[in-house]
Amino acid sequence: MKLLKHRLIPAAAALVLVFAAIITSCPDKASALVTDEDIRAMEERIKSTSEKIKEYQAKIENLRRNISSTVSLKNTIDAQIKAMQDNIDDTETLINTYETVISSLSEDIKSKETEYNNKYSEFLRLMRVYHEDNTANYLDMILNSGSLIEFLTQYERIGSLLNYEETLMQELNLETVDIKGMKNDLVGKREAAESLRLQQEARKAELVKKLEDTQTLIDQYNKDQSVALRTLEETQKLDSELDAQLTKLLKQLEEQNRNKYVGGLFLWPVDADLSRLSSKFGSRVVWNKPDYHLGIDIVHAQYQNIYGRNIYAANDGKVVTATNHSSYGNYILLDHGGGYATIYAHCSRLLVKSGDTVKRGQVIARIGSTGMSTGNHLHFEVRINGKAVNPLDGYISYPSNLIIG
């Protein structure tokens, strides 16, 4: 009977350790990465932006019925397009978040199931040991006990183990419920991610259609001479005001900083296949009216759609301005020291902000047609001491096959 006594005590201790380990198993990794509150916050942001898109649409329809300024209409359309792009970006982030959570949750479930199965097998083994050794009847326990106290002590131990076995089984059931809950959560998140993917495809299709409709609208207005002339006058006024502001700002920066130019020719700010100038620097005639173009307009050599293509920093520098303007649309002003600066206008997206330091060749924006633009292109300027100069006059390294016109 002493053998039973010595083996029951280690068995009980082992069972305590086994199930203590089950209860304190590793936490859910997914919850450590992102919470349900984080996901809900992203979903609310997407919902809020969707409402803004509807509001912009109502405003656009009203402006088209009572058009007094094509600039106001175009700026409202640009704002709506930006909101649509923001929704696409946020949805993509949310999809990626779900994928991260799903991957982490799948690993957690797999780990929990493996741990559960291993410990449950160990539990069964220990129970078998206990029941195999617990073959003596109560008469044997009385006859082999040195005293009544020893008998009662052994009887109490056996009863305690039986009670503990019941407790442990309850804990196992709780673990089973926990794993089932995790699996249900996983199914729900997979369904949510798939729903988002479908929504994302629809949003992208809506954006493409909006861009096409916007281009059609611009083309229609350009065919109406009275509208086109009014738009030209409005745009020239806005450009002149911005030119004066930028000239003053850049002169002030030069006086304050006194930094040397970083050196070298400016890099061609787009990919090499964008090797055509749809409009060159300097004097030009628009609708039989004189106009002065402060930069160069870069498009694809074969006039292919270049919406969303990369725009690169022409040299090392600091972002002075990254904002929106009624005429220039989304634009960036980079200071390269020594009075040298570059401007990138009509961008669909700005990827840097004021105060950022950028490196030569860094992607800083995406090509678009924001502001008073007749199509997707990059309006690129070089300024020396605030004054716009022709980039092709020895300031930039341009493609050897550059087409002008």
Salt bridges, closest charged atoms under 4 A:
ASP36 OD1 - LYS189 NZ 3.38
GLU37 OE2 - ARG40 NH2 3.08
GLU51 OE2 - LYS54 NZ 3.88
ASP78 OD1 - LYS74 NZ 2.84
ASP86 OD2 - LYS82 NZ 2.96
ASP86 OD1 - ARG349 NH1 2.88
ASP89 OD2 - ARG349 NH2 2.31
ASP90 OD2 - ARG45 NE 3.35
GLU99 OE2 - ARG197 NH2 2.95
GLU113 OE2 - LYS183 NZ 2.58
GLU115 OE2 - LYS119 NZ 2.48
GLU122 OE2 - ARG125 NH2 2.83
ASP133 OD2 - ARG7 NE 3.23
GLU165 OE1 - HIS131 NE2 3.99
ASP178 OD2 - LYS112 NZ 3.40
ASP185 OD1 - LYS189 NZ 2.75
GLU194 OE1 - ARG197 NH1 3.50
ASP213 OD2 - LYS209 NZ 2.95
GLU241 OE2 - LYS237 NZ 2.78
ASP243 OD1 - ARG383 NH1 2.77
ASP271 OD2 - ARG309 NH2 3.27
ASP273 OD2 - HIS300 NE2 3.43
ASP273 OD1 - ARG309 NH2 2.72
ASP291 OD2 - ARG284 NE 2.80
ASP297 OD1 - HIS293 NE2 3.22
ASP297 OD1 - HIS377 NE2 3.55
ASP297 OD1 - HIS379 ND1 3.08
ASP316 OD2 - LYS359 NZ 3.56
ASP356 OD1 - LYS353 NZ 3.21
GLU381 OE2 - HIS379 NE2 2.71
GLU381 OE1 - ARG383 NE 2.88
